[in-house]
Amino acid sequence: MSLLDIPFRTIDGAETSLAEHRGKVILLVNVASRCGYSPQYETLEELQETYGGRGFTVVGVPSNQFLQELGTTEAIKEYCSTTWGVTFPMTEKMRLNGRSAHPLFVELKKAEDAEGKAGKVRWNFEKFLILPDGSVRRFRSKVEPDDPAIVALIEDSVEAAA
């Protein structure tokens, strides 16, 4: 089973997978509402607005792995929409690490970051850029969503796919 075919639920409870975005550039980010990195939501939404019509999408994945996510789906949805104006797709809460890690993250964690390190998600707002060819580029939490390396990969990939 490919990464794109791993099933999960949306924040609204619908069964889906990343396959609905096949051929697009996907920036999958594990998010948490009470994290110091939560202002990255604003930049993620800006990327969605800029590139969303060109074969790109952000996918937010709430996780309470680091004990910084709100308790209910409704609270997460309200926070994201009213505080940050989030319009990009969101998933249900997922476990990122450990024996009960969601299969999506079991696969994503095989990708290496800029230092050549794979493995555990270290904190909230790690970013996994899934390119149309299926390759994954990993960026740790401190890397802003509009970092030139991320933007260049998005722009090169949406132009190539067009």
C-alpha positions in Angstrom: 0.0 0.0 0.0 1.4 3.4 -0.9 1.5 6.4 1.4 -1.3 8.0 -0.5 -3.6 5.0 0.0 -3.4 4.7 3.8 -6.9 5.4 5.2 -7.7 7.9 7.8 -10.6 10.1 8.9 -11.1 13.8 8.2 -11.8 16.1 11.2 -15.5 15.7 10.2 -15.3 11.9 10.5 -15.3 11.0 6.8 -13.1 8.1 5.7 -10.5 9.2 3.2 -6.8 9.0 2.2 -4.3 11.2 0.5 -5.1 9.5 -2.8 -7.7 12.3 -3.4 -4.7 14.6 -3.8 -2.7 12.2 -6.1 -0.6 14.2 -8.5 -0.6 17.3 -6.2 1.9 18.7 -3.9 0.8 17.9 -0.3 2.2 19.7 2.8 1.2 17.5 5.7 1.8 19.1 9.1 1.1 17.8 12.6 -0.5 20.7 14.4 -1.5 21.5 17.9 -3.6 24.5 19.0 -1.7 25.3 22.2 1.8 25.1 20.8 4.1 28.1 20.6 4.4 27.2 16.9 0.7 27.6 16.3 1.2 31.0 14.5 2.5 28.9 11.7 -1.2 28.2 10.9 -1.3 31.7 9.4 1.5 31.0 7.0 0.1 27.5 6.2 -3.2 29.2 5.2 -1.3 31.8 3.1 0.4 28.9 1.2 -3.0 27.3 0.7 -4.5 30.5 -0.7 -1.4 31.1 -2.9 -1.0 27.6 -4.4 -4.3 25.8 -3.7 -5.6 26.4 -7.2 -2.4 25.1 -8.7 -2.2 21.5 -7.6 -1.2 22.0 -3.9 -2.8 21.5 -0.6 -1.9 21.7 3.1 -3.3 18.9 5.3 -3.4 19.6 9.0 -3.1 16.7 11.3 -4.0 17.5 14.9 -2.2 15.5 17.5 -2.1 15.6 21.3 1.2 13.6 21.3 2.9 16.5 23.1 -0.1 17.4 25.2 -0.8 20.7 23.5 -3.9 20.0 21.5 -7.5 20.9 22.5 -9.7 18.1 23.8 -12.5 17.9 21.3 -12.8 17.9 17.5 -15.3 20.8 17.7 -12.9 22.9 19.8 -10.0 22.2 17.3 -12.2 23.2 14.3 -13.5 26.3 16.0 -10.0 27.4 17.1 -8.5 26.8 13.6 -11.3 28.6 11.8 -11.9 31.6 14.1 -8.3 32.2 15.2 -6.4 31.5 11.9 -9.1 31.3 9.2 -8.0 27.8 8.3 -9.7 26.5 5.1 -7.3 23.6 4.3 -8.3 20.0 5.0 -7.8 18.7 8.5 -7.7 15.1 9.8 -8.9 13.5 13.0 -6.4 13.6 15.9 -3.6 11.1 15.2 -0.8 9.5 17.2 2.5 10.2 15.7 5.0 8.1 17.7 5.0 4.9 19.6 3.3 1.5 19.1 -0.1 3.1 18.4 1.3 5.6 15.8 -1.1 6.0 12.9 0.1 4.1 9.8 0.4 7.3 7.9 3.1 8.5 10.3 4.8 5.1 10.5 5.5 5.7 6.8 6.2 9.5 6.9 8.8 9.1 9.7 11.0 7.1 7.3 11.7 10.4 5.5 14.9 12.1 6.5 15.2 15.8 7.5 17.9 18.2 6.2 20.4 16.6 8.6 19.7 13.1 7.3 17.8 12.1 10.4 14.6 10.0 10.1 12.6 8.6 13.0 10.3 10.0 15.6 8.4 13.2 15.2 10.1 15.5 17.7 7.5 18.2 18.2 4.4 19.9 16.8 4.4 21.5 13.4 6.8 19.1 11.7 6.2 19.3 8.0 6.2 16.5 5.4 6.1 17.8 1.8 4.8 15.0 -0.4 5.7 15.6 -4.0 3.7 14.3 -7.0 6.3 11.6 -7.7 5.7 10.2 -4.2 8.9 11.4 -2.6 8.8 13.0 0.8 10.8 16.0 2.1 10.8 16.5 5.9 11.2 19.8 7.7 11.3 20.1 11.5 9.2 22.4 13.6 11.5 25.4 13.5 11.4 25.6 9.7 8.7 28.1 8.8 6.1 26.9 6.2 7.2 29.7 3.8 10.9 28.8 4.1 12.6 29.3 0.7 13.4 25.6 0.5 9.8 24.6 0.9 8.4 27.3 -1.4 11.0 26.4 -4.1 9.9 22.7 -3.9 6.2 23.7 -4.1 6.7 26.1 -7.0 8.9 23.7 -9.0 6.5 20.8 -8.4 3.2 22.6 -9.2 4.8 24.0 -12.4 6.0 20.6 -13.4 2.6 19.1 -12.8 0.8 21.8 -14.8 
